[in-house]
Amino acid sequence: MRVRVLYFAAARERAGTSEEWLDWEGDLTVEELWREVVQKHPSLGSLTSCMSFAVNREYAPKTQLLRDGDEVAFIPPVSGGSSTEERAV
Amino acid sequence: MIELVHEPIDLNRVLTAVANTGAGAIVTFIGTTREKNEGRQVIRLEYEAYEPMALTELERIAREAQQRWPICTIAVVHRLGEVPLGEASVVIAVSAAHRADAFAACRYVIDELKKSVPIWKKEFFEGGEVWIGTQDGERLPPSWLSIPEG
């Protein structure tokens, strides 16, 4: 199985690349893929707690099983910018 | 009109896109780049997007707003790349028969945009740079999207 992995923003800088293909034998979930890429790029590890995931351009749960040819994006917190109300909470 | 652009946003184009003879109001939101953030003197800002997914998410948000309020048209344009201080990074315009609906829908679109659209902002300030939101552990997504450390 082959999946295309995309990195953005802080994840892109830490991985040192914006995309790569990863080959895998057998079943693989989004979470397992993340663990693989953290092994490959250890500086991604500290982003684990704030990372979201997308499969084929839609947000996906970490338990989602990947299929051959899937496009997986690792999504750090989006640019946000809090409103004053959020700050007050 | 849902667009990501790499040049200054043309406000007139956005307004023209929502002009409608059935509308009694057009509400706009313009997000601009601020020179001070959390006490830091900002030098410049850069925006990066997962473009195809950002467009899909923006279209979903605009569709949701259309379903929630009786509005005519929505336009969203987000600028990417370097945005000089004081310039618009995002413009939202909503036309509706009545202003209350236009205000509510416009507010909804910008708030949802900030939560889920994969666009990131890097702040360059005196003495460093930071991806906003990525200070480790500062903002957590819904728990079903996150993975425990380890």
gemmi code that builds the backbone of each chain (N, CA, C; Angstrom):
import gemmi

chains = {
    "A": [
        ("MET", (0.840, -1.195, 0.000), (0.000, 0.000, 0.000), (0.877, 1.248, 0.000)),
        ("ARG", (0.403, 2.255, -0.702), (1.177, 3.476, -0.835), (0.266, 4.662, -0.502)),
        ("VAL", (0.696, 5.535, 0.391), (-0.098, 6.727, 0.687), (0.751, 7.979, 0.488)),
        ("ARG", (0.078, 9.041, 0.086), (0.753, 10.326, -0.099), (0.550, 11.122, 1.179)),
        ("VAL", (1.634, 11.603, 1.760), (1.562, 12.318, 3.030), (1.915, 13.790, 2.797)),
        ("LEU", (1.053, 14.668, 3.293), (1.285, 16.114, 3.129), (1.527, 16.764, 4.488)),
        ("TYR", (2.492, 17.638, 4.546), (2.803, 18.366, 5.776), (2.591, 19.860, 5.532)),
        ("PHE", (2.050, 20.517, 6.537), (1.833, 21.962, 6.399), (2.388, 22.724, 7.599)),
        ("ALA", (2.708, 23.981, 7.347), (3.079, 24.943, 8.403), (4.168, 24.351, 9.303)),
        ("ALA", (3.916, 24.312, 10.623), (4.939, 23.843, 11.553), (5.340, 22.400, 11.259)),
        ("ALA", (4.380, 21.576, 10.847), (4.693, 20.174, 10.547), (5.610, 20.081, 9.320)),
        ("ARG", (5.372, 20.924, 8.334), (6.211, 20.944, 7.134), (7.645, 21.320, 7.488)),
        ("GLU", (7.783, 22.339, 8.316), (9.128, 22.774, 8.686), (9.853, 21.703, 9.484)),
        ("ARG", (9.118, 21.050, 10.396), (9.778, 20.031, 11.233), (10.112, 18.781, 10.434)),
        ("ALA", (9.256, 18.419, 9.483), (9.524, 17.231, 8.666), (10.598, 17.527, 7.621)),
        ("GLY", (10.776, 18.802, 7.321), (11.767, 19.182, 6.311), (11.300, 18.897, 4.891)),
        ("THR", (10.003, 18.643, 4.734), (9.461, 18.388, 3.397), (7.963, 18.714, 3.417)),
        ("SER", (7.417, 19.019, 2.249), (5.983, 19.298, 2.221), (5.175, 18.058, 1.844)),
        ("GLU", (5.823, 17.089, 1.208), (5.097, 15.850, 0.921), (6.047, 14.705, 0.678)),
        ("GLU", (5.548, 13.503, 0.910), (6.307, 12.297, 0.603), (5.340, 11.127, 0.446)),
        ("TRP", (5.828, 10.079, -0.187), (5.038, 8.847, -0.326), (5.577, 7.831, 0.661)),
        ("LEU", (4.676, 7.129, 1.333), (5.106, 6.087, 2.258), (4.493, 4.758, 1.830)),
        ("ASP", (5.328, 3.724, 1.850), (4.875, 2.373, 1.496), (4.663, 1.563, 2.757)),
        ("TRP", (3.690, 0.698, 2.708), (3.298, -0.040, 3.900), (2.697, -1.371, 3.496)),
        ("GLU", (2.963, -2.409, 4.284), (2.350, -3.733, 4.047), (1.252, -3.938, 5.075)),
        ("GLY", (0.068, -4.328, 4.658), (-1.020, -4.623, 5.588), (-1.827, -3.385, 5.938)),
        ("ASP", (-2.699, -3.539, 6.968), (-3.599, -2.448, 7.364), (-2.842, -1.352, 8.105)),
        ("LEU", (-3.352, -0.149, 7.957), (-2.710, 0.989, 8.619), (-3.778, 2.045, 8.909)),
        ("THR", (-3.843, 2.491, 10.161), (-4.774, 3.581, 10.489), (-4.022, 4.908, 10.415)),
        ("VAL", (-4.793, 5.978, 10.467), (-4.211, 7.315, 10.472), (-3.238, 7.454, 11.654)),
        ("GLU", (-3.663, 6.958, 12.813), (-2.827, 7.080, 14.009), (-1.509, 6.304, 13.849)),
        ("GLU", (-1.612, 5.119, 13.260), (-0.391, 4.320, 13.053), (0.541, 5.004, 12.059)),
        ("LEU", (-0.058, 5.632, 11.048), (0.773, 6.369, 10.088), (1.494, 7.523, 10.781)),
        ("TRP", (0.758, 8.223, 11.651), (1.372, 9.335, 12.377), (2.566, 8.841, 13.198)),
        ("ARG", (2.384, 7.706, 13.879), (3.501, 7.165, 14.683), (4.703, 6.848, 13.797)),
        ("GLU", (4.436, 6.351, 12.605), (5.518, 6.053, 11.658), (6.275, 7.322, 11.269)),
        ("VAL", (5.503, 8.369, 10.953), (6.198, 9.582, 10.493), (6.935, 10.269, 11.651)),
        ("VAL", (6.439, 10.084, 12.877), (7.162, 10.656, 14.023), (8.486, 9.904, 14.226)),
        ("GLN", (8.458, 8.596, 13.966), (9.721, 7.833, 14.035), (10.709, 8.359, 12.991)),
        ("LYS", (10.166, 8.678, 11.839), (11.008, 9.124, 10.728), (11.487, 10.562, 10.950)),
        ("HIS", (10.592, 11.392, 11.484), (10.917, 12.810, 11.730), (10.630, 13.111, 13.203)),
        ("PRO", (11.570, 12.773, 14.107), (11.284, 12.854, 15.547), (10.836, 14.239, 16.032)),
        ("SER", (11.234, 15.304, 15.337), (10.848, 16.630, 15.835), (9.343, 16.890, 15.678)),
        ("LEU", (8.652, 16.018, 14.941), (7.186, 16.149, 14.853), (6.509, 15.715, 16.146)),
        ("GLY", (7.212, 14.947, 16.968), (6.603, 14.320, 18.143), (5.906, 15.296, 19.069)),
        ("SER", (6.490, 16.472, 19.258), (5.891, 17.404, 20.214), (4.608, 18.036, 19.680)),
        ("LEU", (4.295, 17.813, 18.399), (3.042, 18.331, 17.844), (1.890, 17.348, 18.024)),
        ("THR", (2.206, 16.145, 18.513), (1.207, 15.068, 18.563), (-0.104, 15.494, 19.203)),
        ("SER", (-0.024, 16.183, 20.329), (-1.249, 16.478, 21.081), (-2.136, 17.504, 20.387)),
        ("CYS", (-1.599, 18.249, 19.445), (-2.431, 19.289, 18.821), (-2.710, 19.003, 17.350)),
        ("MET", (-2.353, 17.815, 16.870), (-2.466, 17.540, 15.438), (-3.846, 17.018, 15.046)),
        ("SER", (-4.372, 17.519, 13.926), (-5.583, 16.952, 13.336), (-5.197, 16.282, 12.017)),
        ("PHE", (-6.128, 15.519, 11.465), (-5.802, 14.730, 10.286), (-6.880, 14.866, 9.227)),
        ("ALA", (-6.441, 14.813, 7.980), (-7.405, 14.785, 6.881), (-7.024, 13.655, 5.946)),
        ("VAL", (-8.034, 12.950, 5.469), (-7.813, 11.921, 4.461), (-8.610, 12.326, 3.230)),
        ("ASN", (-7.919, 12.422, 2.130), (-8.546, 12.847, 0.867), (-9.336, 14.144, 1.055)),
        ("ARG", (-8.706, 15.081, 1.748), (-9.210, 16.461, 1.885), (-10.421, 16.618, 2.784)),
        ("GLU", (-10.649, 15.621, 3.660), (-11.708, 15.768, 4.669), (-11.136, 15.378, 6.018)),
        ("TYR", (-11.548, 16.104, 7.072), (-11.104, 15.734, 8.411), (-11.478, 14.282, 8.683)),
        ("ALA", (-10.569, 13.566, 9.326), (-10.790, 12.138, 9.552), (-10.381, 11.792, 10.979)),
        ("PRO", (-11.101, 10.816, 11.592), (-10.693, 10.367, 12.931), (-9.402, 9.561, 12.844)),
        ("LYS", (-8.687, 9.539, 13.964), (-7.383, 8.856, 13.965), (-7.514, 7.355, 13.735)),
        ("THR", (-8.724, 6.825, 13.939), (-8.936, 5.381, 13.779), (-9.211, 4.982, 12.327)),
        ("GLN", (-9.313, 5.963, 11.452), (-9.672, 5.641, 10.060), (-8.609, 4.773, 9.396)),
        ("LEU", (-9.068, 3.733, 8.737), (-8.180, 2.825, 8.026), (-7.836, 3.429, 6.663)),
        ("LEU", (-6.568, 3.375, 6.319), (-6.139, 3.977, 5.058), (-6.230, 2.969, 3.926)),
        ("ARG", (-6.424, 3.521, 2.727), (-6.462, 2.678, 1.529), (-5.359, 3.115, 0.573)),
        ("ASP", (-5.011, 2.201, -0.289), (-3.950, 2.485, -1.254), (-4.269, 3.761, -2.031)),
        ("GLY", (-3.298, 4.642, -2.121), (-3.479, 5.866, -2.889), (-4.083, 7.022, -2.119)),
        ("ASP", (-4.428, 6.810, -0.844), (-5.009, 7.901, -0.056), (-4.033, 9.079, 0.080)),
        ("GLU", (-4.621, 10.277, 0.190), (-3.835, 11.488, 0.458), (-4.092, 11.876, 1.911)),
        ("VAL", (-3.067, 11.782, 2.717), (-3.207, 12.056, 4.149), (-2.494, 13.367, 4.468)),
        ("ALA", (-3.223, 14.280, 5.101), (-2.603, 15.556, 5.480), (-2.534, 15.669, 6.992)),
        ("PHE", (-1.389, 16.083, 7.485), (-1.221, 16.360, 8.903), (-1.444, 17.848, 9.108)),
        ("ILE", (-2.412, 18.155, 9.956), (-2.907, 19.527, 10.063), (-2.651, 20.080, 11.459)),
        ("PRO", (-1.646, 20.934, 11.601), (-1.443, 21.604, 12.890), (-2.617, 22.543, 13.151)),
        ("PRO", (-2.742, 23.072, 14.365), (-3.840, 24.011, 14.645), (-3.904, 25.095, 13.575)),
        ("VAL", (-5.131, 25.362, 13.078), (-5.262, 26.341, 12.005), (-5.115, 27.748, 12.570)),
        ("SER", (-5.006, 28.733, 11.669), (-4.447, 30.029, 12.069), (-5.252, 30.761, 13.129)),
        ("GLY", (-6.487, 30.377, 13.308), (-7.271, 30.906, 14.415), (-7.179, 32.410, 14.535)),
        ("GLY", (-6.541, 32.881, 15.558), (-6.632, 34.304, 15.833), (-7.895, 34.449, 16.634)),
        ("SER", (-7.759, 34.649, 17.947), (-8.938, 34.610, 18.788), (-9.674, 35.931, 18.745)),
        ("SER", (-10.991, 35.849, 18.820), (-11.779, 37.062, 18.977), (-11.635, 37.519, 20.418)),
        ("THR", (-12.040, 38.743, 20.703), (-11.908, 39.228, 22.090), (-12.754, 38.402, 23.023)),
        ("GLU", (-13.893, 37.882, 22.546), (-14.740, 37.056, 23.398), (-14.020, 35.805, 23.829)),
        ("GLU", (-13.317, 35.167, 22.877), (-12.595, 33.949, 23.221), (-11.498, 34.245, 24.240)),
        ("ARG", (-10.873, 35.404, 24.073), (-9.824, 35.772, 25.032), (-10.384, 35.923, 26.442)),
        ("ALA", (-11.619, 36.422, 26.496), (-12.183, 36.705, 27.811), (-12.564, 35.441, 28.565)),
        ("VAL", (-12.739, 34.322, 27.837), (-13.177, 33.084, 28.498), (-12.091, 32.541, 29.393)),
    ],
    "B": [
        ("MET", (-18.695, 33.395, -4.649), (-17.253, 33.573, -4.855), (-16.511, 33.054, -3.618)),
        ("ILE", (-15.759, 31.978, -3.811), (-14.911, 31.447, -2.746), (-13.530, 31.341, -3.367)),
        ("GLU", (-12.580, 32.151, -2.877), (-11.279, 32.186, -3.554), (-10.126, 32.287, -2.575)),
        ("LEU", (-8.983, 31.734, -2.990), (-7.709, 31.967, -2.310), (-6.843, 32.722, -3.305)),
        ("VAL", (-6.269, 33.826, -2.876), (-5.496, 34.648, -3.819), (-4.105, 34.927, -3.258)),
        ("HIS", (-3.189, 35.227, -4.137), (-1.811, 35.495, -3.721), (-1.430, 36.954, -3.944)),
        ("GLU", (-2.438, 37.789, -4.105), (-2.184, 39.227, -4.302), (-3.178, 39.992, -3.431)),
        ("PRO", (-3.045, 41.313, -3.334), (-3.987, 42.082, -2.519), (-5.431, 41.802, -2.933)),
        ("ILE", (-6.323, 41.760, -1.942), (-7.728, 41.456, -2.216), (-8.425, 42.706, -2.749)),
        ("ASP", (-9.120, 42.532, -3.850), (-9.852, 43.634, -4.468), (-11.246, 43.709, -3.826)),
        ("LEU", (-11.424, 44.681, -2.927), (-12.684, 44.769, -2.169), (-13.893, 44.970, -3.085)),
        ("ASN", (-13.717, 45.770, -4.127), (-14.852, 46.021, -5.021), (-15.327, 44.760, -5.719)),
        ("ARG", (-14.382, 43.921, -6.062), (-14.746, 42.651, -6.706), (-15.609, 41.808, -5.774)),
        ("VAL", (-15.224, 41.792, -4.476), (-15.967, 40.979, -3.508), (-17.379, 41.544, -3.340)),
        ("LEU", (-17.479, 42.874, -3.245), (-18.799, 43.496, -3.088), (-19.677, 43.265, -4.312)),
        ("THR", (-19.062, 43.366, -5.481), (-19.819, 43.148, -6.719), (-20.364, 41.721, -6.763)),
        ("ALA", (-19.585, 40.790, -6.210), (-19.985, 39.374, -6.258), (-21.253, 39.098, -5.453)),
        ("VAL", (-21.510, 39.918, -4.433), (-22.706, 39.659, -3.610), (-23.853, 40.628, -3.900)),
        ("ALA", (-23.606, 41.593, -4.797), (-24.659, 42.572, -5.114), (-25.894, 41.846, -5.640)),
        ("ASN", (-27.054, 42.269, -5.140), (-28.279, 41.551, -5.479), (-29.449, 42.508, -5.275)),
        ("THR", (-30.328, 42.606, -6.256), (-31.444, 43.550, -6.119), (-32.443, 43.104, -5.053)),
        ("GLY", (-32.369, 41.848, -4.645), (-33.233, 41.371, -3.562), (-32.669, 41.677, -2.187)),
        ("ALA", (-31.468, 42.231, -2.142), (-30.806, 42.470, -0.859), (-31.111, 43.862, -0.339)),
        ("GLY", (-31.328, 43.934, 0.970), (-31.479, 45.239, 1.605), (-30.236, 45.590, 2.406)),
        ("ALA", (-29.287, 44.658, 2.459), (-28.069, 44.903, 3.236), (-26.923, 44.065, 2.702)),
        ("ILE", (-25.740, 44.648, 2.750), (-24.516, 43.881, 2.527), (-23.638, 44.117, 3.745)),
        ("VAL", (-23.261, 43.021, 4.418), (-22.358, 43.128, 5.570), (-21.010, 42.560, 5.162)),
        ("THR", (-19.951, 43.276, 5.519), (-18.610, 42.778, 5.196), (-17.787, 42.614, 6.464)),
        ("PHE", (-16.915, 41.641, 6.444), (-15.887, 41.513, 7.479), (-14.546, 41.542, 6.768)),
        ("ILE", (-13.639, 42.375, 7.272), (-12.288, 42.427, 6.706), (-11.312, 42.142, 7.834)),
        ("GLY", (-10.592, 41.039, 7.708), (-9.556, 40.725, 8.685), (-8.242, 41.332, 8.215)),
        ("THR", (-7.618, 42.131, 9.081), (-6.386, 42.797, 8.670), (-5.223, 42.390, 9.574)),
        ("THR", (-4.024, 42.516, 9.066), (-2.836, 42.087, 9.802), (-2.419, 43.172, 10.789)),
        ("ARG", (-2.236, 42.731, 12.041), (-2.039, 43.650, 13.159), (-0.557, 43.711, 13.527)),
        ("GLU", (-0.104, 44.899, 13.908), (1.339, 45.035, 14.174), (1.749, 44.577, 15.569)),
        ("LYS", (0.788, 44.399, 16.467), (1.125, 43.941, 17.821), (0.351, 42.668, 18.098)),
        ("ASN", (1.030, 41.665, 18.634), (0.332, 40.449, 19.030), (0.952, 39.925, 20.309)),
        ("GLU", (0.132, 39.840, 21.343), (0.587, 39.359, 22.646), (1.884, 40.050, 23.059)),
        ("GLY", (1.910, 41.344, 22.869), (3.041, 42.145, 23.298), (4.221, 42.137, 22.340)),
        ("ARG", (4.118, 41.346, 21.269), (5.236, 41.287, 20.330), (5.034, 42.310, 19.216)),
        ("GLN", (6.147, 42.875, 18.776), (6.109, 43.782, 17.634), (6.213, 42.935, 16.366)),
        ("VAL", (5.136, 42.851, 15.630), (5.108, 42.008, 14.437), (5.759, 42.745, 13.274)),
        ("ILE", (6.586, 42.018, 12.526), (7.247, 42.616, 11.365), (6.489, 42.280, 10.092)),
        ("ARG", (6.120, 40.999, 9.960), (5.308, 40.610, 8.797), (4.585, 39.309, 9.094)),
        ("LEU", (3.611, 38.986, 8.268), (2.820, 37.764, 8.436), (2.785, 37.009, 7.117)),
        ("GLU", (2.836, 35.688, 7.233), (2.716, 34.856, 6.038), (1.632, 33.811, 6.258)),
        ("TYR", (0.825, 33.603, 5.215), (-0.260, 32.629, 5.295), (0.019, 31.483, 4.332)),
        ("GLU", (-0.295, 30.273, 4.821), (-0.112, 29.063, 4.020), (-1.410, 28.267, 4.094)),
        ("ALA", (-1.780, 27.592, 3.014), (-3.035, 26.826, 3.022), (-2.850, 25.467, 2.375)),
        ("TYR", (-3.679, 24.543, 2.803), (-3.875, 23.285, 2.082), (-4.997, 23.641, 1.118)),
        ("GLU", (-4.618, 24.159, -0.042), (-5.572, 24.902, -0.873), (-6.826, 24.122, -1.271)),
        ("PRO", (-6.703, 22.910, -1.813), (-7.952, 22.241, -2.230), (-8.898, 21.978, -1.054)),
        ("MET", (-8.327, 21.617, 0.103), (-9.194, 21.351, 1.257), (-9.747, 22.650, 1.836)),
        ("ALA", (-8.942, 23.709, 1.816), (-9.419, 25.004, 2.321), (-10.627, 25.469, 1.506)),
        ("LEU", (-10.568, 25.304, 0.191), (-11.697, 25.707, -0.652), (-12.930, 24.861, -0.349)),
        ("THR", (-12.729, 23.555, -0.176), (-13.852, 22.668, 0.149), (-14.489, 23.063, 1.478)),
        ("GLU", (-13.661, 23.355, 2.478), (-14.168, 23.729, 3.803), (-14.912, 25.069, 3.733)),
        ("LEU", (-14.362, 26.024, 2.991), (-15.028, 27.325, 2.857), (-16.391, 27.164, 2.176)),
        ("GLU", (-16.433, 26.297, 1.172), (-17.711, 26.071, 0.487), (-18.720, 25.424, 1.437)),
        ("ARG", (-18.250, 24.510, 2.276), (-19.147, 23.866, 3.250), (-19.701, 24.911, 4.223)),
        ("ILE", (-18.827, 25.798, 4.718), (-19.259, 26.814, 5.684), (-20.267, 27.772, 5.037)),
        ("ALA", (-19.997, 28.165, 3.805), (-20.919, 29.076, 3.108), (-22.277, 28.397, 2.908)),
        ("ARG", (-22.245, 27.112, 2.583), (-23.490, 26.355, 2.400), (-24.267, 26.285, 3.712)),
        ("GLU", (-23.559, 26.041, 4.807), (-24.221, 25.974, 6.118), (-24.875, 27.312, 6.466)),
        ("ALA", (-24.171, 28.405, 6.180), (-24.733, 29.726, 6.466), (-25.996, 29.962, 5.634)),
        ("GLN", (-25.938, 29.521, 4.379), (-27.114, 29.669, 3.505), (-28.318, 28.911, 4.057)),
        ("GLN", (-28.030, 27.760, 4.693), (-29.129, 26.951, 5.237), (-29.691, 27.554, 6.528)),
        ("ARG", (-28.818, 28.224, 7.290), (-29.247, 28.744, 8.595), (-29.990, 30.076, 8.512)),
        ("TRP", (-29.584, 30.929, 7.568), (-30.184, 32.265, 7.489), (-30.685, 32.526, 6.076)),
        ("PRO", (-31.758, 33.310, 5.956), (-32.259, 33.649, 4.616), (-31.392, 34.735, 3.987)),
        ("ILE", (-30.307, 34.311, 3.372), (-29.398, 35.286, 2.775), (-29.334, 35.084, 1.274)),
        ("CYS", (-28.845, 36.101, 0.588), (-28.781, 36.022, -0.881), (-27.480, 35.362, -1.324)),
        ("THR", (-26.358, 36.021, -1.041), (-25.081, 35.547, -1.575), (-23.970, 35.739, -0.538)),
        ("ILE", (-22.993, 34.824, -0.573), (-21.823, 34.933, 0.305), (-20.570, 34.934, -0.570)),
        ("ALA", (-19.619, 35.782, -0.221), (-18.309, 35.743, -0.882), (-17.234, 35.676, 0.195)),
        ("VAL", (-16.249, 34.821, -0.019), (-15.107, 34.722, 0.900), (-13.835, 34.705, 0.070)),
        ("VAL", (-12.927, 35.623, 0.366), (-11.631, 35.631, -0.310), (-10.549, 35.697, 0.757)),
        ("HIS", (-9.632, 34.740, 0.743), (-8.515, 34.732, 1.697), (-7.223, 34.906, 0.928)),
        ("ARG", (-6.377, 35.781, 1.446), (-5.080, 36.013, 0.807), (-4.048, 35.069, 1.408)),
        ("LEU", (-3.117, 34.588, 0.576), (-2.047, 33.700, 1.026), (-0.688, 34.323, 0.709)),
        ("GLY", (0.343, 33.749, 1.305), (1.678, 34.303, 1.123), (1.885, 35.452, 2.097)),
        ("GLU", (2.854, 36.314, 1.787), (3.131, 37.424, 2.701), (2.054, 38.503, 2.589)),
        ("VAL", (1.575, 38.939, 3.747), (0.607, 40.035, 3.779), (1.209, 41.157, 4.638)),
        ("PRO", (1.501, 42.301, 4.031), (2.084, 43.407, 4.801), (1.138, 43.868, 5.910)),
        ("LEU", (1.690, 44.457, 6.951), (0.896, 44.941, 8.081), (-0.179, 45.912, 7.611)),
        ("GLY", (-1.365, 45.761, 8.206), (-2.448, 46.698, 7.924), (-3.270, 46.353, 6.700)),
        ("GLU", (-2.865, 45.302, 5.966), (-3.630, 44.937, 4.767), (-4.598, 43.796, 5.074)),
        ("ALA", (-5.552, 43.599, 4.182), (-6.578, 42.578, 4.407), (-6.036, 41.182, 4.108)),
        ("SER", (-6.209, 40.279, 5.069), (-5.862, 38.874, 4.826), (-7.104, 38.074, 4.452)),
        ("VAL", (-8.262, 38.539, 4.897), (-9.497, 37.846, 4.531), (-10.636, 38.860, 4.409)),
        ("VAL", (-11.481, 38.646, 3.410), (-12.672, 39.491, 3.235), (-13.883, 38.580, 3.053)),
        ("ILE", (-14.914, 38.863, 3.839), (-16.174, 38.123, 3.733), (-17.271, 39.141, 3.471)),
        ("ALA", (-18.131, 38.859, 2.524), (-19.282, 39.736, 2.263), (-20.536, 38.876, 2.159)),
        ("VAL", (-21.585, 39.364, 2.790), (-22.860, 38.638, 2.784), (-23.972, 39.619, 2.436)),
        ("SER", (-24.786, 39.255, 1.457), (-25.956, 40.080, 1.153), (-27.213, 39.341, 1.591)),
        ("ALA", (-28.176, 40.104, 2.102), (-29.430, 39.517, 2.568), (-30.529, 40.557, 2.475)),
        ("ALA", (-31.765, 40.084, 2.513), (-32.897, 41.012, 2.480), (-32.867, 41.906, 3.704)),
        ("HIS", (-32.466, 41.340, 4.847), (-32.483, 42.095, 6.101), (-31.123, 42.032, 6.800)),
        ("ARG", (-30.739, 43.153, 7.428), (-29.379, 43.251, 7.950), (-29.078, 42.265, 9.077)),
        ("ALA", (-30.085, 41.925, 9.896), (-29.808, 41.020, 11.021), (-29.290, 39.679, 10.505)),
        ("ASP", (-29.893, 39.192, 9.433), (-29.452, 37.911, 8.869), (-28.056, 38.040, 8.261)),
        ("ALA", (-27.806, 39.170, 7.616), (-26.491, 39.371, 6.997), (-25.397, 39.441, 8.063)),
        ("PHE", (-25.664, 40.172, 9.163), (-24.685, 40.250, 10.256), (-24.428, 38.864, 10.851)),
        ("ALA", (-25.499, 38.133, 11.131), (-25.354, 36.829, 11.780), (-24.584, 35.855, 10.896)),
        ("ALA", (-24.911, 35.838, 9.618), (-24.248, 34.905, 8.708), (-22.771, 35.263, 8.535)),
        ("CYS", (-22.482, 36.554, 8.455), (-21.096, 36.997, 8.282), (-20.264, 36.584, 9.493)),
        ("ARG", (-20.813, 36.793, 10.675), (-20.142, 36.403, 11.927), (-19.898, 34.893, 11.954)),
        ("TYR", (-20.903, 34.155, 11.533), (-20.797, 32.692, 11.513), (-19.664, 32.254, 10.586)),
        ("VAL", (-19.602, 32.853, 9.401), (-18.591, 32.426, 8.421), (-17.180, 32.696, 8.942)),
        ("ILE", (-16.923, 33.862, 9.505), (-15.549, 34.128, 9.974), (-15.209, 33.242, 11.182)),
        ("ASP", (-16.163, 33.038, 12.078), (-15.874, 32.203, 13.251), (-15.589, 30.753, 12.845)),
        ("GLU", (-16.377, 30.236, 11.916), (-16.154, 28.852, 11.471), (-14.859, 28.736, 10.670)),
        ("LEU", (-14.590, 29.759, 9.861), (-13.347, 29.767, 9.075), (-12.141, 29.593, 9.997)),
        ("LYS", (-12.152, 30.331, 11.099), (-11.013, 30.289, 12.027), (-10.879, 28.941, 12.714)),
        ("LYS", (-12.000, 28.208, 12.830), (-11.945, 26.922, 13.541), (-11.441, 25.786, 12.669)),
        ("SER", (-11.859, 25.763, 11.409), (-11.647, 24.508, 10.681), (-10.964, 24.618, 9.322)),
        ("VAL", (-10.839, 25.803, 8.770), (-10.270, 25.881, 7.423), (-8.742, 25.783, 7.512)),
        ("PRO", (-8.142, 24.836, 6.783), (-6.693, 24.628, 6.910), (-5.869, 25.743, 6.265)),
        ("ILE", (-5.815, 26.856, 6.992), (-4.971, 27.997, 6.625), (-4.163, 28.342, 7.868)),
        ("TRP", (-2.864, 28.529, 7.673), (-1.985, 28.793, 8.818), (-1.315, 30.149, 8.652)),
        ("LYS", (-1.042, 30.749, 9.818), (-0.441, 32.088, 9.838), (0.890, 32.016, 10.568)),
        ("LYS", (1.939, 32.483, 9.924), (3.243, 32.560, 10.578), (3.557, 34.016, 10.845)),
        ("GLU", (3.867, 34.259, 12.101), (4.163, 35.625, 12.523), (5.675, 35.784, 12.661)),
        ("PHE", (6.211, 36.782, 11.997), (7.621, 37.135, 12.151), (7.656, 38.381, 13.016)),
        ("PHE", (8.345, 38.273, 14.156), (8.398, 39.424, 15.059), (9.841, 39.710, 15.414)),
        ("GLU", (10.046, 40.793, 16.118), (11.411, 41.146, 16.511), (11.934, 40.059, 17.433)),
        ("GLY", (12.953, 39.336, 16.969), (13.543, 38.302, 17.806), (13.051, 36.899, 17.542)),
        ("GLY", (12.187, 36.691, 16.548), (11.775, 35.315, 16.288), (10.619, 35.188, 15.323)),
        ("GLU", (10.102, 33.981, 15.225), (8.962, 33.689, 14.366), (8.182, 32.546, 14.987)),
        ("VAL", (6.875, 32.510, 14.723), (6.054, 31.450, 15.313), (4.851, 31.182, 14.427)),
        ("TRP", (4.503, 29.893, 14.309), (3.238, 29.535, 13.662), (2.159, 29.733, 14.694)),
        ("ILE", (1.215, 30.605, 14.411), (0.173, 30.904, 15.390), (-0.682, 29.656, 15.620)),
        ("GLY", (-0.876, 29.336, 16.900), (-1.687, 28.166, 17.246), (-0.871, 26.927, 17.484)),
        ("THR", (0.400, 26.948, 17.082), (1.200, 25.729, 17.181), (2.132, 25.732, 18.382)),
        ("GLN", (2.068, 26.803, 19.183), (2.808, 26.748, 20.439), (2.305, 25.488, 21.124)),
        ("ASP", (3.192, 24.536, 21.370), (2.766, 23.187, 21.742), (1.743, 23.186, 22.870)),
        ("GLY", (0.598, 22.552, 22.591), (-0.418, 22.390, 23.623), (-1.260, 23.627, 23.865)),
        ("GLU", (-1.014, 24.712, 23.118), (-1.756, 25.937, 23.402), (-3.231, 25.823, 23.031)),
        ("ARG", (-3.491, 25.293, 21.845), (-4.889, 25.128, 21.424), (-5.094, 23.680, 21.058)),
        ("LEU", (-6.060, 23.047, 21.654), (-6.290, 21.636, 21.370), (-7.525, 21.470, 20.496)),
        ("PRO", (-7.446, 20.591, 19.512), (-8.614, 20.303, 18.683), (-9.554, 19.383, 19.450)),
        ("PRO", (-10.743, 19.087, 18.878), (-11.638, 18.133, 19.526), (-10.892, 16.823, 19.802)),
        ("SER", (-11.207, 16.185, 20.931), (-10.399, 15.045, 21.377), (-10.417, 13.890, 20.386)),
        ("TRP", (-11.520, 13.765, 19.622), (-11.566, 12.635, 18.697), (-10.585, 12.802, 17.548)),
        ("LEU", (-10.080, 14.012, 17.379), (-9.106, 14.231, 16.309), (-7.673, 14.106, 16.811)),
        ("SER", (-7.497, 14.032, 18.116), (-6.126, 14.085, 18.623), (-5.644, 12.709, 19.057)),
        ("ILE", (-4.360, 12.613, 19.180), (-3.730, 11.352, 19.544), (-2.962, 11.578, 20.840)),
        ("PRO", (-3.085, 10.663, 21.803), (-2.292, 10.837, 23.011), (-0.790, 10.794, 22.712)),
        ("GLU", (-0.049, 11.525, 23.480), (1.398, 11.574, 23.277), (2.000, 10.199, 23.492)),
        ("GLY", (2.979, 9.809, 22.665), (3.711, 8.580, 22.957), (3.666, 7.584, 21.854)),
    ],
}
model = gemmi.Model(1)
for chain_id, residues in chains.items():
    chain = gemmi.Chain(chain_id)
    for i, (resn, *xyz) in enumerate(residues, 1):
        res = gemmi.Residue()
        res.name, res.seqid = resn, gemmi.SeqId(i, " ")
        for name, pos in zip(("N", "CA", "C"), xyz):
            atom = gemmi.Atom()
            atom.name, atom.element = name, gemmi.Element(name[0])
            atom.pos, atom.b_iso = gemmi.Position(*pos), 0.0
            res.add_atom(atom)
        chain.add_residue(res)
    model.add_chain(chain)
structure = gemmi.Structure()
structure.add_model(model)
structure.setup_entities()
